Amino acid sequence: KTVLDYYTQEQIGHVSDLVVAAHAEGRGLGRALLDAAQSWAVGRGYSMMQLFVLPENSGARSLYEGSGYRAEWIKYVRELPASRQ
C-alpha cells in the first residue's frame, strides 16, 4: 500500500504483512512476494519501501536484509499497570 514517509512526507510503498504458510517456507515464496511489492512500488515511481518486523522473527529479518533492507528504527514498548480509577 501507499503511505507517507514520516520525515519527507513523500509517498512510499509499505508492506503491511508478508506471510507464507509454514509448509511452504523455504521455497522462495517470501522473496517472490517481496519482489512483487517492490516492482509495484517502482511502477508507481516510489523511491522507498518500508515494512515492520518483530525482532525475534529472524527468518523474515534475514530475508529483508538479504533483499537490501536495513533497520532504521528500534521501537521500545512497556506494559503499564492497570489504572486504579
Summary of the structure (lengths in Angstrom):
residues: 85
radius of gyration: 15.9
end to end distance: 40.3
largest distance: 52.5
contacts: 150
relative contact order: 0.17
helix: 32%
strand: 13%
